[in-house]
Structures are given as structure tokens and as C-alpha cells.
């Protein structure tokens, strides 16, 4: 399995969507003989560009244009194949549709895929009945995910989620000069503590970004967006389901794991990876914003990122995370 060095980190114009006009989108769809009858409704996505539309047969679709240079054809195909494998296992994952014998299409320098549009309401993380159902499906996802490895997609690592992001932030000149010393001091403490706490454990194929916003609910879950699927520890797909205070999180964790183990064994030694993984997500997210700041969509969507107040809040968040890394991990009842 490849590390995230296979990803391209750049804010060059070639990494953006400046040429992705409505006409180009419609021409791309017509190149695979799909004809939009409605307008294109932009959906909430920043890493890629995603649009919903209705075709001339009254079928509702979602088209996803992948960010140029981020993934290779092989990496995108592994995402599609994994989604199809899960769907074939009767897991409610939204997989891309095969059109003209392929799920991955190319047009004018862009890669794109077509997905059936699914509806539903927001998944309720504090609803234990819903959480139990999600736990069962995560167990089934990981049972299939553990059968083989990704060959092209990356893996979770402290290098990719801590050290490379640190370099990105240092090279970005986005941290206010008056806050550089306190910010980088606490950031380096968090990175050091996370490095020490992140221990080796078996890696499997994961959803990778399994947060509540990637689950829709209608008589059960629809699991969306495997764009960040990769190799990693199983707990990565569980910990983002947890919310509230420590007692609430323990109840939620117990609900998830009990349901999960109906289909796949859970390694409880991974519980002490929750806070290191949270720290990695915090650091990676800041660097992701910095790395995408050259995309005009980002300053519009995240104007607070360029303010002193944001970086002051990040200093506080990093201090809190440093304390969390020092606490005893969550336990199962």
C-alpha cells in the first residue's frame, strides 16, 4: 500500500476548477450520452465539485468532478471498486453508476463520475437506535474491508497527517506573525505527543471519513462519499460518531461496538488511538485549508481562516487536545 506521498500537494492553478464552467459540465455529461434537462444544483463540496440534476428520462443524478491532480486513475478506480464491493454485500453505500462500461470518465482534463441521487434526513448522532444500525453496517464494511488491501490508495500515517501538514502551515505564511510563536509551540507539542501515542495496529480498508454528514437517513442509513477511503485502523471509522461529554461518548461507543461485533471483531486496544486520530484530523484540517487557499472557493467559504481570531481559537483547541492526549482513553462498559 502506498503512503500519502502519492497525493499531490499544490495550490497551482492546475489544481483548481477555474475551467469547470456549466457548459463544460453539460458537454462532459453529453460525452457519455447523459443529457441534463434541469439546471445544475451545486451541492456542498469543496474538495471536489458536485452537482445534482435531472436527466431527460426524469432520473435524478449527482455528478462528481474530482479535483485535478489529487488522485490518480488507479486510486479513483479503487474507490469505485470498493464502493461496488460494499454495495454487492448489501451494504447501503452509494456507489458510482457504470455507464458505457465504466464508472470513471474523462473530459477536457477532468475526471468525473455519476452517482444516483439519494434523499434522506440528517443522521442523528444522539439517537442510539440509529447509532446501533450504523454500528452493524460498519462491522460489515470492515469485514469486507479486511479481506484484502488497497494497492494504490494511501494509508493513515503521522507523516501524512502531522509532519507534512506542519510543513504546509509553515510555508503558507497564513499564521499571523504575532501568533506564530504560541501557535507553533503548542502545535509541535501536540505532534510530539501524538507521535508517541500512535502505535502500530492492523490496517484495513476503511471509509476513511465516516462522519455524520456522510450518512443520510431514510428507513435506515445511506452511506456517502468514499473519496477519502484508505488503509487505516478500524477505530478511524467509529470515533467520529462520538459526541458530547465523556459519559455520553462511552454510551455511544458501547452501542456502536456491540452492534459492530455482530459482524466483525473489534480490537479494544485501538481505543487509545481515538485522541491521537482526533489530533491528526485537527492538524490535517488546518493544513488542508492552507493548501487549498489558492482556490477562490475557499476564501469565500472560510473567510474566518484568515483572521487572528481563528488562529487564537486554534491555539486554545490545540492546548485542549494536548490535555486530552494525556487523559485515560475511553473504555467499553
C-alpha positions, 0 to 999 in steps of 0.5 A, spaced: 500 500 500 502 506 498 503 512 503 500 519 502 506 521 498 502 519 492 497 525 493 499 531 490 500 537 494 499 544 490 495 550 490 497 551 482 492 553 478 492 546 475 489 544 481 483 548 481 476 548 477 477 555 474 475 551 467 469 547 470 464 552 467 456 549 466 457 548 459 463 544 460 459 540 465 453 539 460 458 537 454 462 532 459 455 529 461 453 529 453 460 525 452 457 519 455 450 520 452 447 523 459 443 529 457 441 534 463 434 537 462 434 541 469 439 546 471 445 544 475 444 544 483 451 545 486 451 541 492 456 542 498 463 540 496 469 543 496 474 538 495 471 536 489 465 539 485 458 536 485 452 537 482 445 534 482 440 534 476 435 531 472 436 527 466 431 527 460 428 520 462 426 524 469 432 520 473 435 524 478 443 524 478 449 527 482 455 528 478 462 528 481 468 532 478 474 530 482 479 535 483 485 535 478 491 532 480 489 529 487 488 522 485 490 518 480 486 513 475 488 507 479 486 510 486 479 513 483 478 506 480 479 503 487 474 507 490 469 505 485 471 498 486 470 498 493 464 502 493 461 496 488 464 491 493 460 494 499 454 495 495 454 487 492 454 485 500 448 489 501 451 494 504 447 501 503 453 505 500 452 509 494 456 507 489 458 510 482 453 508 476 457 504 470 455 507 464 458 505 457 462 500 461 465 504 466 464 508 472 470 513 471 470 518 465 474 523 462 473 530 459 477 536 457 482 534 463 477 532 468 475 526 471 468 525 473 463 520 475 455 519 476 452 517 482 444 516 483 441 521 487 439 519 494 434 523 499 434 522 506 434 526 513 440 528 517 443 522 521 442 523 528 448 522 532 444 522 539 439 517 537 442 510 539 437 506 535 440 509 529 447 509 532 446 501 533 444 500 525 450 504 523 454 500 528 452 493 524 453 496 517 460 498 519 462 491 522 460 489 515 464 494 511 470 492 515 469 485 514 469 486 507 474 491 508 479 486 511 479 481 506 484 484 502 488 491 501 488 497 497 494 497 492 494 504 490 490 508 495 494 511 501 494 509 508 493 513 515 500 515 517 503 521 522 507 523 516 501 524 512 497 527 517 502 531 522 509 532 519 507 534 512 501 538 514 506 542 519 510 543 513 504 546 509 502 551 515 509 553 515 510 555 508 503 558 507 505 564 511 497 564 513 499 564 521 499 571 523 506 573 525 504 575 532 501 568 533 506 564 530 510 563 536 504 560 541 501 557 535 507 553 533 509 551 540 503 548 542 502 545 535 509 541 535 507 539 542 501 536 540 505 532 534 510 530 539 505 527 543 501 524 538 507 521 535 508 517 541 501 515 542 500 512 535 502 505 535 502 500 530 495 496 529 492 492 523 490 496 517 484 495 513 480 498 508 476 503 511 471 509 509 476 513 511 471 519 513 465 516 516 462 522 519 455 524 520 454 528 514 456 522 510 450 518 512 443 520 510 437 517 513 431 514 510 428 507 513 435 506 515 442 509 513 445 511 506 452 511 506 456 517 502 462 519 499 468 514 499 473 519 496 477 519 502 477 511 503 484 508 505 488 503 509 487 505 516 485 502 523 478 500 524 477 505 530 478 511 524 471 509 522 467 509 529 470 515 533 467 520 529 460 518 531 462 520 538 459 526 541 458 530 547 461 529 554 465 523 556 459 519 559 455 520 553 461 518 548 462 511 552 454 510 551 455 511 544 461 507 543 458 501 547 452 501 542 456 502 536 461 496 538 456 491 540 452 492 534 459 492 530 461 485 533 455 482 530 459 482 524 466 483 525 471 483 531 473 489 534 480 490 537 479 494 544 486 496 544 485 501 538 481 505 543 487 509 545 488 511 538 481 515 538 485 522 541 491 521 537 486 520 530 482 526 533 489 530 533 491 528 526 484 530 523 485 537 527 492 538 524 490 535 517 484 540 517 488 546 518 493 544 513 488 542 508 485 549 508 492 552 507 493 548 501 487 549 498 487 557 499 489 558 492 482 556 490 477 562 490 472 557 493 475 557 499 476 564 501 469 565 500 467 559 504 472 560 510 473 567 510 474 566 518 481 562 516 484 568 515 483 572 521 487 572 528 481 570 531 481 563 528 488 562 529 487 564 537 481 559 537 486 554 534 491 555 539 486 554 545 483 547 541 490 545 540 492 546 548 485 542 549 487 536 545 494 536 548 490 535 555 486 530 552 492 526 549 494 525 556 487 523 559 485 515 560 482 513 553 475 511 553 473 504 555 467 499 553 462 498 559 
